Amino acid sequence: MRHLPTRSTRTGRRRVIGALTAGLLCAAGVSVPAAAADSPAPAPASAARAQADNGLALTPPMGFNNWNSTHCRAEFNESMVKGIADIFVEKGLKDAGYRYVNLDDCWAKPQRNADGKLEADPVRFPNGIKAVADYVHSKGLKLGIYTSAGTKTCDSVGLPGGLGHEYSDAQQFADWGVDYLKYDNCNNEGVDAKERYTTMRDALAATGRPIVYSICEWGQNKPWEWAAGIGNLWRTTGDINDSWSSMLSIMKQNLPLSAAAGPGHWNDPDMLEVGNGGMTDTEYRTHFSMWSVMAAPLLIGSDLRKATPQTYEILANHEVIAVDQDPLGKQGAVLSSDAGRWVVSKEMQDGSRTVALFNETGNAQRISTTAAAAGLPKAAAYTMRDLWEHKEYNTAGAISATVPAHGTVLLRVAADSDWAASPPAVELGLGGSTLVEAGRTAALTTTLTDLGRTPALKVSAALTGPSGWQVRAGSSTTAVALPTGRALTTRWRVTAPAGTATGTYDLTLTAQYRSPTGKRVRNSVPFQAHVVVAPPAGGGYLSDLPQLSASNGYGPVEKDTSNGESEAGDGKPLTIGGEVYAKGLGVHADSAVEYYTGGACSTVTARVGVDDEKDAKGSVTFEIWADGKKVTSTGVLTTAMAAQPVSAEVSGAQVVRLVVTDGGDGDDSDHADWGDLRITC
């Protein structure tokens, strides 16, 4: 729930919903029928049951939707859609399970024809939708289309919506050969959501054509509680965007809803952003992993004509796709999420469990669970397969890994009799601070721990850093053997050259060993070292100091201006309650900004609140953390409140973290300002 200038064609869906209640419309002399004006008598109960249990989407739908990459730009056209169908076949995506090529908003003409029928935009689709459907079908694929459960769709112009035309539109789609309908929520005139979506369900059933029905009402009316009898999938959240914070927020909203998902009826946390460029490949692998563990629809949202080999590698990972498409249809359940270290377990039809070890934080983290906690029966040992590395190991029962920042290790674990054929799993770990001041030596400790039932033999550890860095071992880097549960611990001295610029740098820990059968194993884990500088004596404005890390709901964190939600520098003066601040930070919930303080600072102070540019809705909470501990919080602040003073004691802390949350009501217009933000050192 948010207003996005860069997604202006979707802005209407946030602004018009419920703007006019049915009573107000009637008072104005406007009639909004409860059933479609062109509708026949309501479909009998048998037809409704048929659509609710239509035999479709027995596994989560897989395909493509153009919206995330094109919006309503001219490049969304017949040529693009046909090109995507060609790519599905040529690049092996069809063989990987992708089937639906879906059109989003802006495919239609601005008005219906004289018969009240929808028509394709003749510039975008000169041969019409049926010709496109025929082409897509000729490739062994299926075509999807879009409209809204309102009088108009969600683009800025407002093309014809389906409210009052459900039966006519459904038949039109069926006649064109449409196989999938995404039914949005804009301009709905206050008509009850369940009623609107049920009417289209009945209209689709009346056509006799099998059409997957995607309910897109953004989770506003808790569709997971009622939509399983109406549609095949339903959106559980607002729109995703191509940022880590957006993906993370949506994932967290969708994870608790596992009980609602199953064959033919799925929670939909929105389309994939993999390949659109706003996240790293590590973050995109997390995105794809977690959507698969959540049994979510996998609808590619990037322009495949421009996709990199890395994007195709992620999207076509058959082993991860098999997790999503498992016929048992279970959505993964959260086992733990302490301090941003997530463990999610998904039951599979063959009795195995897929376990996602997901690291929400900005630093490598050890994340662990057990086979028993994941739901597996007691056994002497287990086979554990890494679905991204495509390697298999045995484990005595521990499921553990050091997971890179924003990364996910995805493991499929089974209790079977063949575990001894696989080498033992060895966990690679890192201890000590990865904060390094240039020219000074930092102490790190690495561990290689045998998790397997069999011993690891001829074990060696190596730690490497960027060119010019000194990395020296201070203790043994080898072991003849590591029995179950034993570790090789090595102390290291790491020095970044004097003059090294602040920022993040990659270190890599590599383990080599042999299994009892002689199989050689080589594994590596990347870590990020942060080169930092001590804050100046006396302190100063935090916006003048280098950030250790930063994440933001929309757009970058802005220095000394408000957040404009898009590109850097698009903000305005920081203004709270009419008071303007020359210095500070402009952010958008959810946000977190970290600074290195090196144990030399004592207090952080600021005046905080929702920026005046959001004069209607914004509500946020400001928090200050010191070395992972929350030391102060403002409680919920709104647009109606003047700037509030905030102060925190941070003495001795190495890292100070400034956090803004959405106040518990979703990130709608949550432009938050840290005005006059200072630190005393």
ABEGO torsion letter per residue (X at the ends): XBBBAAAAAAAAAAAABGABBAAAAAAAGBBBBABBAABBBBBBAAAAAAAABAGBGABBBBEBBAAAAAEABAABBAAAAAAAAAAAAAAGAAAAGBABBBBBBGABBABBBAAGBBBBBAAABAAEAAAAAAAAAAAGBBBBBBBBABABBABAAGBBBABGAAAAAAAAAAAAGBABBBBBABGAGGBBAAAAAAAAAAAAAAAGBBBBBBBBAGGAAGAAAAAAAABABBBABBBBBBBAAAAAAAAAAAAAAAAABEBGBBBBAEBBABGAGABBAAAAAAAAAAAAAAGBBBBBABBAAABBAAAAAAAABAAAAAAAABAAGBBBBBABABGGBBBBBBBBAAGBBBBBBBBABABBBBBBBBAAAAGBBBBABBBBBBAAAGBBBBBAGBBBBBBBBGBBBBBBBBBBAAAAABBBBBBBBBBEBABBBBGBBBBBBBBBBBABABBBBGBBBBBBBBBGBBBBBABBABBABBBBGBBBBBBBBBBBBBGBBBEBBBBBBBBBBBBAAGBBBBBBBBBBBBBBBBBBBGEEBAAABBBABBBBABEBBBBGBBBAGBBBGABBBBBBGGBBBABEBBBBOBBBBBBBAGGABABBBBBBEBBAABAAABBBBBBBBBGGBBABBAEBBBAABBBBBBBBBABGBABBBBBBBAGGAEBBGBBBBBBGBBBBX
